[in-house]
Amino acid sequence: MGKINFNNLLPYGDTTEDGAFQLSFTLPVEPSAKAREAATQMVRNWGFFDVKIAHMSKIGVNYSLFVVFARTEKGVDYAKLEVPDLGGEKRSYKEIDRLILANVKRPIRVVGACTGYDAHTVGLDAILNMKGFDGDIGLERYKGFRTVNMGSQVPTEELIERAIKEKADAILLSKVVSQKDIHISDMRDLIVRLKKRGLEEKFILIAGGPRVTHKMALEVGFDAGFTIGARPSDVANFIYEQMIERLDKTETQPAIGKKKSGK
Ligand code: B12
């Protein structure tokens, strides 16, 4: 492998820094020689070169799918990038459970839901349900957590009401559909409604979903954002560490006037 220029990081296709990549998209026309040429010219118009149509197929009446190989010279200054990281120690479920019971001294209460129009439950279930995800057991199985999984298509207001009723320490919001940035609007909706009721500091706020990033979640006002590949123990550990941070603050600061940063 050749020397990599981290000030203009480029995709690796066949050789170092060749800038080659693959993208796919659909066009609302039948597959044909004309459609192929349209796809090629379109990708060139986007500023890419060496455009090769690797795949064209019909995916419904008047729709075609394209997989395209192309190249770019525009990279990113990787050396200067600063991105917030969830960090935290990697701990096993047994270790987290032990720490919660030893240091929090009671189960942590969490309420989770997938809000709005979004009907996807698998992601939230992966984190909360007993069986967990990828060999990592879910929060329901921990002695250190008491979980409520409200399922999908839950109105934001109902999620808040339930969190209050359960005296939740953390709210877990799942957003999977991201068409027209609905995931961001629904995440904002929770923050706005909590703020209106003066409750934004009350809960540890965690969002998750395939198009959620930690950076974006922080910008919206959450404490964390988990994405594809998130494991229940990562989430459990984050919640535990937040609980400890908050318990430390309550011990060292007067109850009135304390403010969480970034919100
Ligand atoms: C299964 C599925 C469905 C099932 C859902 C069943 C169910 N009970 O959940 C059904 C068939 C109902 C469905 C319906 C639709 N779907 Co669908 N669906 C999928 C599919 C194939 C898999 C999603 C999934 O289960 N992934 C597995 C889980 C484990 O992954 P995950 O959600 O990313 O979760 C992980 C992390 O993101 C994170 N996480 C997720 N949530 C949370 C929450 C917290 C608190 C934390 C900490 C972490 C966390 O942790 C999880 C584990 O690591 C995806 C395509 C795909 N391959 O991803 C499309 C997909 C999500 N669906 C899509 C669409 C468009 C729809 C429909 C609108 C289709 C339609 N026109 O009707 C409807 C939506 C209906 C609605 N009202 O929401 C699109 C979304 C596109 C977009 N960008 O918005 C996708 C991407 C398919 C596609 N390529 O077009 N779908």
Residues whose N, C-alpha, C, O or C-beta is under 5 A from the ligand:
A	BS01	B12	Y117 D118 A119 H120 T121 V122 G123 L124 A126 I127 F133 L172 L173 S174 K175 V176 V177 S178 Q179 I206 A207 G208 G209 P210 F226 T227 I228 G229 A230 R231 V235
